[in-house]
Amino acid sequence: MAKSNIPNPLERRHLIEKELSADQALAIAMAYLEDDRRAEAVVFLGKAGADDQLRALADQAVENGDGFLLGEVSRAQGHEPDSDVWARLEASARRLGKLRYAESASRQANRGDA
């Protein structure tokens, strides 16, 4: 099923470095998403210009207290989340017991306050 559509790590590296059409990039991203491999899908969503899907992943990252995923999405979008987004991620991470993500998000949220 979806696993057969997911490139192996070496193929993935080549695909990241290669020019892809938006349709090709989106098809690869969807294969990763179908296998619940969101972080790996991000770069291909970025190549596809799939802004709506990237925003949805950023929202999921905040809800799930996943600072790594939010960082990946922000790199793909080309901009850093504002301090309010990091503060919401921190609250989610604390609620879910993801204390390392919470600490990191707190530092990001307060970065502009210094």
Buried (B, 14 or more C-beta within 10 A) or exposed (E): EEEEEBBEEEEBEEBBEEEBEEEBBBBBBBBBBBBEBBBBBBBBBBBBEBEEBBEBBBBBBBEBBBBEBBBBBBEBBEEBBEBEBBBBBBBBBBEBEBEEBBBBBBEBBEEEEE
